[in-house]
Amino acid sequence: MYNTLFYLILGILVVEFVFDRLLDWLNASYRDKPIPKELQGIYDDEKYLKQQNYAKKNSRFELLSSVFSFVLLFIFLLLGGFGWLHYLLEPHINHALVLGLAFFGVLFLASDFIGIPFEWYHTFKIEQKFGFNTTTPKIFIGDKLKSYLITVVLGGLLYALLFTIYQKTQEMFWIYALAVIVIFMLFMTMFYSKLIVPLFNKQIPLPDGELKNEIENYANKTGFKISNIFEIDGSKRSTRANAYFTGLGTKKRIVLYDTLIKELNHDELVAVLAHEVGHYKKKHTLLGLFLSTAQVGLMLFILSRFITEPALAQALGVSQPVFHISLLAFSLIYSPVSTLTGLFMNWISRKHEYQADAFTRETHNSESLILALKKLATNNLSNLTPHPLYVKVNYSHPTLLERIRALRTGMFIKK
C-alpha cells in the first residue's frame, strides 16, 4: 500500500509540473496575437516591445526556477529525504510537538534559503532592468528576517494548536481544528493591516485635501461609512500600484498605495475606491471567508480519516504514523483536490471582480475605472493577450479586455 502511495505522490508531482509548463507554453504562444481594438493604444511601439521582452524574460526565468524546484523535490522524495530528516532529528528531540516544529522549521528554512538566489535575481536583475524595483538589499534582507519571525511565531503557534487538538480529540480533530483555523482567519482579516503590515510599510491616514474630500463625498453618497483611509509607502519596494480593502465592521479600512495616488487622477482614484467599496457592499469578504472555511473543512475532514493510516508515513520513509510526516504526505496527495478547489475559488473571485466593477458603473462611472485600469496595465507591462485556459487556472481577476467590455456594455450578469 505504501509503495502505491509513494508512486502516487511522484505521479502527482510530475503531472502538476507538466500541466503548469503546458499552461506557460500556451500562454507564451498567445503573445503574438493581435491586440483587440478595445486595447489598442495602451502601448506605443517602444512600450509594447518592452512589454514583450519583459514577458519573455519572466517566462524563461519561471521555467528555470520551476525546473530546478521540481528536480530538487523529485530527487529528495525519490531518495527518502523526508524520512531521513525525521530520523536525523528524532534521537535529539524527545517531545513529539517539538520534533514536528523542528522538522517543518528545517524544511522551511532550507527551502527558503535555496530560493533566495532566484528571488534576488528576479528582484535586482529582471525587475530592476524593467524599471519596477525600488527595493534595496537592506530592505530585501530585512523583509526576509521579518518574514522568518512571523512564520516562526504564527506558523509555530498554529501547528502547536493543531497538534495538541489532534492529541486530545483524535476522531473529532477536524471540527476543533477547523474552529481554530476560522478564528485565525478572522483575526488576520481584521488585524493584518494593523499588526503585520506596519512591520514592512508605513501607513498614514490619507491627508486632508481635495482627494480625501472627493472620497468622503462618494462614501457618503453610497452610504459607506469609512473613517480609515490610509496611504501606504509601496514605492519603497516597487513602482507597481495597488489598492485594497481589508477588515470587517469597525476594523475595515481602505489602503491606497502612494504609487497609485501618483499615477491616477482624482476621478480615477475614486473609481478604484468605488470598486473596493463594491466588494464590501456585495459582502465579498464574508463570502470569501465562508468559502475558505468550507474548503479547509473539507480538507481537515478527509485528513482526519486518513492521518492514522501507517501507509501515509511509510510512503515518506517513516515506519510508524507520526503527525508531522502524515500531515506532509497527505498534503502532497491532496494537491490535485487543492488545484480543483483553487480553480473554483478563482472563478468566484473573477465573478466578484465583475460585481465590484458593476457597482462602480452604477455609483460612479465606467470610463474613469477603464482609464485607471489602462494606466495600471501600461505601467505594469501587463499581458494584453493571455491564453483563455491560463486565465481560468491562474487569474483571480478577469482580463483587462473582459473588464472593459463588461464596463462598457453593462453585461456583467453573464460573467
QUIPE-V977915 format. One record per helix or strand of 2 or more residues. SS is the DSSP state (a for helix, b for strand). FROM is the first residue (numbers start at 1). TO is the last residue. If there is no record, write none. Layout:
ss=SS from=FROM to=TO
ss=SS from=FROM to=TO
//
This chain:
ss=a from=2 to=29
ss=a from=37 to=39
ss=a from=45 to=78
ss=a from=81 to=90
ss=a from=96 to=129
ss=a from=137 to=195
ss=a from=197 to=199
ss=b from=203 to=205
ss=a from=210 to=222
ss=b from=229 to=232
ss=a from=234 to=236
ss=b from=243 to=246
ss=a from=249 to=251
ss=b from=253 to=257
ss=a from=258 to=263
ss=a from=266 to=281
ss=a from=284 to=306
ss=a from=310 to=315
ss=a from=323 to=333
ss=a from=335 to=363
ss=a from=366 to=379
ss=a from=388 to=394
ss=a from=400 to=409
//
